[in-house]
């Protein structure tokens, strides 16, 4: 016997509900396949579920599009922050800047490696540190570093930070829309299960079995055959 399995994607849930609602709406009041109360509940929920799924997709697409536009700014900010730290370290090694001043930039005194800047949060952190450190050193009479000058670094850092905060906001919106959708999935599954139970109950006395299954399929019930059952069907159809 084939077995039924509830949909496991949002689109499949929408298809199952839509088919049951549309087919069930074509009813004979004296011979209902799906109760009117169940049809009303499914129809109302389906409308909300479709809107929630569409809203999540829109949020995700907005985030993806914004991220695509943001990435060149991430790359440029990482390049300038990294380059500035390298130039600063070389100036320290040449004794042009005191080693102790590295503390103002948040950099270790005994290490001349560039911090890991692979994540955007690291760029945000180190960009802020070196801008504050350079401004402090200059205010104490230090000669500004050039190539790159901190003003140039700050321009690219500010552009990056604007996109960084925008992305954080879009990620938060997308996350909330996904949470809402996730909360609705168990309700969708419960509705689909209830509809399918009513449909199968209505056609349970129909013979032969395949005719009964086909009647249920018209209302969106999904059946799967096990591997050995598929082979038997193919054999009976002369496919092996």
N, C-alpha and C positions, 0 to 999 in steps of 0.2 A: 504493500500500500504506500502511495506517496504521502508525504507529510507536508504540512504547511509551516511556514516560518514568517514571523513578523518582519516587516521591512527594517533595514538597519542603516538607512540614510534618510536625510530629510526629504530629498526629492522622491524617494520611494514611498515614504509615508504620505506625502502630498498626493502622489498618484493613486495610492490605495484608497485614501479618503475620498478623493475626487471621483473615482470610479464608483465607489459604493454610494455616494451621495447622488451622483447623476443618474445611475441606474435605479437606485431606490426611489428617486423622485417620480419615476414613471410607474406609479403604483395603482393597484386596484384596492380601494378602501376596504373591500370585503375579503381581500386575499393578500395581505401585506407580507412582504419578505422581511422588511426592516420596519420596526415600529416608528410611528411618526415622531415620538419623543426622541428616539435615538437619531433619526434623520436630522431633527432640529439641532440637537447637541453637536452632531458631527459637522453640520453646515456652519454653525456659528464658530466652532473651534477652528475649522479649516480656514475660514477667512482670516482669523487672527494669526494662525500659524504661517500662512502664506505671506502675510505682511511682515511678520517677525523674521522669516527666512530671507525675504527680499531686503529688509533693512540691514540685516547682518551682512549680506553680500555687498550691499552698497558701502557699508562701513569698511569692510575688508578691502574692497576695490579702491576706496579713497586712501586708505592707509598704504596700499601697495603703490599707487600712483605717486603719492607724496614721498614715499621712500625712494622711488626711482629718481625723483628730482633732487632729493636730499643727498644722495650718495656722492656726487661730485664735490659737494661742499664738505662732506666728511673727509674725503681723500685730501682735499686742499688744506683743511685745518690740521689734519694729522701730519702732513708734510711740513707745514710751517712750524708747528710746535716741536716736532722732532728736530728740524733743522736748527731752530733757535737753541735748543738744549745742547746740540752738538757744538755749535759755535761758542756758547757759554763755557762748556767744558774745555774746549781748546784754549780759550782765553785764560782760564784758570791754570791750565797746564803750562801756558807761556808766562805765567806770573803777571799777567796784565790785570787780572781780577783776583782779589784775595780768596783763598779757599773757603774761609769762614763765611763769605757772602752767599755761598751755595745754600746755606740754611734758609735764607730769605726766599729762595725758590722752592723749598721743600725737598731739595736734592741731597742725597747722602754725601758727606765730605770725602769718603774714601772710595767712592765708586763713580766711574765716568761713563757708565753705560746709560743709554737712553731708556727711560721707563717703557714698559709694555703699553703701547698705544693702540692695540688691536680693537678694543671696545670703544664705543662712543662715550660711555661713562668715564673711561680713562682719559680720553681727549678733553672732556669737559673739566675733569679734575685738574689735569696738568696744565691745561691752557690757563685756567684761573690762577694757578700757583705761579707760573712764570710771568704772567702779566703783572701780578701784584709784586712779585720779587723784583722785577726790573724797575718798576716805578719806585719802589722803596730805595733801591740802590742809587738810582738817578737823583732822588730827592736828598740823598746823603752826599751828593757831589760826584757820583760815579759817572764815567763817560758812557753814553748809550752804546749798546751793541748795534751794529749795522749789518745788513745782509744776512738775515733779515732784521729790520728794525722792529721794535716791539709794536709800533703803531700799525705796521703791515700785518704782523701776526694777529693783532687785535681785530683788525678788519675781517680777516677770514674766520677768526674764532667767533666773533659776534654773528656772522652769517650762519656759521655752523650751529651755534646755540639757538638761534631763532628756529631753525629747522628741527633741532634736537627736541626742543620743548613742544613744537607742533606735532612731531612724531609721537612723543609720549602721550599727548592729549588724544591723538587719533587711536593709539593702541588701547588707551583706557576706554574710549567709546566702543571700539570693536570688541573688547573683552566683555563689557557690560551687555552688549547686544548678543554675544555668544552665550553668556550665562542665562539670559532670558530665554533664548532658544533651547538651551539644554534643559531648563526647567519645564518646558512645554513638551519635550519628547516623551516622558513617561505618560502624560495625559493622552498624547496622540496614540501611543501603543495600546493604552487601555481602551480607548475608543475603537480602534481598529479591531482589537480582540473581541470586544462586545459585538461589533457589527458582523464579524466573521462567524461568531458563534450563532447568531440569529440566522444568518444566511445558510449555514450548514444544517441547522435544525430544520429550516423550511424545506430543504431538498433531500433530507436524509433517507426518504423512502423511495427515491427514484432509482431505478435500475435500467441498464447496467451501471457499473461503478463509474466508467469514464463519462457517461452522459451526466451523471450527478456532479462529477468534478467540473465538467464544462459549464454547467449551470452556475456553479459557485464562482467559477473564474469570471463569468460575465459581470459579477458584482465586485471583482477585484481581489478575490481570495487567491493567494499565491501558493502553488504546490511545487514541491521538489521531489524528484525521484532519486532513490538511492542507486548507487553504481550498478548493483546486480539487477535492479528493476529496469534501468536504462538498457542494459544488454538484452534482457528478455524482450523488451519492446522492439528493439532493433532487429532481433532475430525474427520476431513475428512479422515484421515489415519487410523482411528479406534484405536487410542492410548488411548482414554478415554471411 
